[in-house]
Amino acid sequence: MHQQMTRQKDLFEEAVREALVPEEMQPELVTQLALLMFALVDIIETEMREEQDRR
């Protein structure tokens, strides 16, 4: 039973390591995410203005 728990923990840690983004890619991903967020905010604000204009 203890060996099985250890194996499950090892599998989890291995999966997390595989899912991590390499450090050299992180700044580019943060920049892209920020640009996406700004674009979404603009779209939401536009939709809100259009919705208010219809009333």
C-alpha positions as CSV (number, residue, x, y, z in Angstrom):
1,M,0.0,0.0,0.0
2,H,2.8,2.5,0.9
3,Q,4.6,1.7,-2.4
4,Q,1.4,2.4,-4.3
5,M,1.0,5.8,-2.6
6,T,4.6,6.6,-3.5
7,R,4.1,5.7,-7.1
8,Q,0.9,7.9,-7.3
9,K,2.8,10.8,-5.8
10,D,5.7,10.3,-8.3
11,L,3.2,10.1,-11.2
12,F,1.6,13.4,-10.1
13,E,5.0,15.2,-9.7
14,E,6.1,13.9,-13.2
15,A,2.8,15.1,-14.7
16,V,3.3,18.6,-13.2
17,R,6.9,18.8,-14.4
18,E,5.8,17.9,-17.9
19,A,3.0,20.6,-17.8
20,L,5.4,23.4,-16.7
21,V,6.4,26.0,-19.3
22,P,10.1,26.4,-19.9
23,E,11.5,29.5,-18.1
24,E,12.7,31.1,-21.3
25,M,9.1,31.0,-22.8
26,Q,7.4,32.5,-19.8
27,P,7.9,36.2,-20.6
28,E,6.5,35.8,-24.1
29,L,3.5,33.9,-22.7
30,V,2.9,36.5,-20.0
31,T,2.9,39.2,-22.7
32,Q,0.5,37.3,-24.9
33,L,-1.8,36.6,-22.0
34,A,-1.8,40.4,-21.1
35,L,-2.6,41.3,-24.7
36,L,-5.4,38.8,-24.8
37,M,-6.8,40.2,-21.5
38,F,-6.7,43.8,-22.8
39,A,-8.5,42.7,-26.0
40,L,-11.2,40.9,-24.0
41,V,-11.7,44.0,-21.8
42,D,-12.1,46.1,-24.9
43,I,-14.7,43.7,-26.4
44,I,-16.6,43.6,-23.2
45,E,-16.7,47.4,-22.9
46,T,-17.8,47.7,-26.5
47,E,-20.6,45.2,-25.9
48,M,-21.7,47.0,-22.8
49,R,-21.8,50.4,-24.6
50,E,-23.8,48.9,-27.5
51,E,-26.2,47.2,-25.1
52,Q,-26.8,50.6,-23.3
53,D,-27.2,52.4,-26.5
54,R,-30.1,50.1,-27.6
55,R,-32.2,51.0,-24.5
